[in-house]
Amino acid sequence: MGWKNVKEHYRIGHIVQVAKEGVCIGSGYIHDLIVIGMDGNLKKRYENAGNDDLMRCQREMDADPEMLRHLMETPDTFSRSVTVYTYDGGNIIEKQCEEPGYPNVTHDGCLMYQNMYSTNKDKVATWAKSHTIRAITNISETVHDLEEKLSEKRALIAEYEASLKKLKADYPTETAV
């Protein structure tokens, strides 16, 4: 994929990670200050000009777009492969990284948030269960609230239907506009 190649070649000190948008260069607050498409083209440019390092990286990418494409196409190589775990729904997923912990990334470019990645599989399973329980509780509360609102709206419809029925009975020759 090349995210690590890009980080090393351009000496990027910011977080480099793979997200749905592409390879993102950013910070813990804004993950996509610069976005490189999987085809090696800049999809989002850093326009702020407030960070000299990001401006330098972008200038270097602009100066040799072929190099950027080449780096993205070249498979990354890693000096170490430490097993870490994360979860997705009911699945505990095993991944590899060079160095566990935030703000490091897995070999496939996923940023390892402290509450999502661990070398301890049991800890991740506990997080997954807790997250799922909280999600069920929150969604159940939302469904309950929506059902109450739906019930209120159905009562209003019934009220208006009764009013319309009475009006039609009392004024059969008048038509609604």
C-alpha positions as CSV (number, residue, x, y, z in Angstrom):
1,M,0.0,0.0,0.0
2,G,2.8,2.4,0.7
3,W,1.7,4.6,3.6
4,K,4.9,3.8,5.5
5,N,7.0,4.5,2.4
6,V,5.4,7.9,2.1
7,K,5.9,8.7,5.8
8,E,9.6,7.8,5.7
9,H,10.4,9.3,2.4
10,Y,8.9,12.7,3.2
11,R,10.1,12.5,6.8
12,I,6.6,13.2,8.1
13,G,6.4,13.9,11.8
14,H,2.6,13.9,11.8
15,I,0.3,10.9,12.1
16,V,0.0,9.0,8.8
17,Q,-2.8,6.5,8.7
18,V,-5.1,4.8,6.2
19,A,-8.7,5.8,6.3
20,K,-11.7,5.5,4.0
21,E,-10.6,8.8,2.3
22,G,-7.1,7.4,1.5
23,V,-3.8,7.9,3.2
24,C,-4.3,10.7,5.7
25,I,-1.6,13.0,7.2
26,G,-2.8,14.8,10.2
27,S,-2.9,15.1,14.0
28,G,-4.8,13.6,16.8
29,Y,-7.4,16.3,16.3
30,I,-7.7,16.6,12.5
31,H,-6.7,13.3,10.9
32,D,-7.0,14.5,7.2
33,L,-5.0,17.7,6.9
34,I,-3.5,16.1,3.7
35,V,-5.1,13.2,1.9
36,I,-3.4,11.0,-0.7
37,G,-5.6,8.8,-2.8
38,M,-4.8,5.2,-3.3
39,D,-3.8,6.1,-6.8
40,G,-1.0,8.3,-5.4
41,N,-2.6,11.6,-6.2
42,L,-3.3,14.3,-3.7
43,K,-7.0,14.4,-3.0
44,K,-6.9,17.0,-0.2
45,R,-4.3,19.7,0.1
46,Y,-3.1,21.5,3.2
47,E,-4.2,25.1,2.6
48,N,-3.6,26.6,6.0
49,A,0.1,27.4,5.5
50,G,0.4,27.5,9.3
51,N,2.6,24.4,9.5
52,D,6.0,24.5,7.8
53,D,6.5,20.8,8.0
54,L,3.2,20.0,6.2
55,M,3.9,22.7,3.6
56,R,7.3,21.2,3.0
57,C,5.9,17.7,2.5
58,Q,3.3,18.9,0.2
59,R,5.8,20.9,-1.9
60,E,8.0,17.8,-2.2
61,M,5.0,15.7,-3.3
62,D,4.0,18.4,-5.8
63,A,7.6,18.5,-7.1
64,D,7.6,14.8,-8.0
65,P,4.2,13.3,-8.4
66,E,5.7,10.2,-10.0
67,M,7.7,9.5,-6.8
68,L,4.5,9.9,-4.7
69,R,2.7,7.4,-6.9
70,H,5.7,5.0,-6.8
71,L,5.8,5.2,-3.0
72,M,2.1,4.4,-2.7
73,E,2.3,1.5,-5.1
74,T,5.4,-0.1,-3.4
75,P,4.6,-2.5,-0.6
76,D,5.7,-1.3,2.8
77,T,8.3,-3.3,4.7
78,F,8.4,-3.6,8.5
79,S,11.3,-4.3,10.9
80,R,9.0,-5.9,13.5
81,S,5.7,-7.6,13.6
82,V,4.0,-7.4,17.0
83,T,0.6,-8.9,17.3
84,V,-2.2,-6.6,18.5
85,Y,-5.9,-7.1,18.7
86,T,-8.9,-4.9,18.1
87,Y,-12.6,-5.5,17.5
88,D,-15.3,-5.0,15.0
89,G,-18.8,-5.8,16.2
90,G,-18.6,-9.3,17.6
91,N,-15.2,-10.1,16.0
92,I,-11.8,-9.9,17.7
93,I,-9.3,-9.1,15.0
94,E,-5.6,-9.8,15.0
95,K,-3.3,-7.3,13.3
96,Q,0.4,-6.6,13.2
97,C,2.4,-3.5,14.0
98,E,5.9,-2.5,14.6
99,E,5.2,-0.7,17.8
100,P,2.0,-1.0,19.8
101,G,0.1,2.0,21.2
102,Y,-1.1,5.4,20.2
103,P,-0.2,7.2,17.9
104,N,1.4,4.2,16.1
105,V,-0.4,2.4,13.3
106,T,-0.8,-1.2,12.3
107,H,0.9,-2.6,9.2
108,D,-2.3,-2.0,7.3
109,G,-2.3,1.7,8.4
110,C,-4.9,1.7,11.2
111,L,-4.3,4.2,14.0
112,M,-4.1,2.3,17.3
113,Y,-6.4,4.2,19.7
114,Q,-5.7,3.3,23.3
115,N,-9.2,2.0,23.9
116,M,-9.3,0.0,20.6
117,Y,-6.0,-1.9,20.3
118,S,-4.0,-4.0,22.8
119,T,-1.5,-6.8,22.8
120,N,-3.9,-8.5,25.3
121,K,-6.7,-10.3,23.5
122,D,-8.8,-10.7,26.7
123,K,-8.7,-7.0,27.3
124,V,-10.0,-6.3,23.8
125,A,-12.8,-8.8,24.3
126,T,-13.8,-7.0,27.5
127,W,-13.8,-3.7,25.6
128,A,-15.8,-5.2,22.8
129,K,-18.4,-6.5,25.2
130,S,-18.6,-3.2,27.1
131,H,-19.0,-1.2,23.9
132,T,-21.7,-3.6,22.7
133,I,-23.6,-3.3,25.9
134,R,-23.4,0.5,25.9
135,A,-24.5,0.5,22.2
136,I,-27.5,-1.7,23.0
137,T,-28.5,0.5,25.9
138,N,-28.2,3.7,23.9
139,I,-30.0,2.4,20.9
140,S,-32.8,0.9,23.0
141,E,-33.3,4.3,24.7
142,T,-33.4,6.0,21.3
143,V,-35.9,3.4,20.0
144,H,-38.1,3.9,23.1
145,D,-38.0,7.7,22.6
146,L,-38.9,7.3,19.0
147,E,-41.8,4.9,19.8
148,E,-43.2,7.5,22.3
149,K,-43.0,10.2,19.6
150,L,-44.6,7.9,17.1
151,S,-47.4,7.1,19.5
152,E,-48.0,10.8,20.1
153,K,-48.1,11.5,16.3
154,R,-50.5,8.6,15.7
155,A,-52.8,10.0,18.4
156,L,-52.6,13.4,16.6
157,I,-53.5,11.8,13.3
158,A,-56.5,10.0,15.0
159,E,-57.6,13.3,16.5
160,Y,-57.4,15.1,13.1
161,E,-59.2,12.2,11.3
162,A,-62.0,12.4,13.9
163,S,-62.2,16.2,13.3
164,L,-62.3,15.7,9.6
165,K,-65.0,13.0,9.9
166,K,-67.2,15.3,12.0
167,L,-66.6,18.3,9.6
168,K,-67.6,16.1,6.6
169,A,-70.8,15.0,8.5
170,D,-71.7,18.5,9.6
171,Y,-70.9,20.2,6.3
172,P,-71.3,17.5,3.6
173,T,-71.5,20.1,0.7
174,E,-68.4,22.0,1.5
175,T,-65.1,20.9,-0.1
176,A,-61.6,21.3,1.2
177,V,-59.2,23.5,-0.7
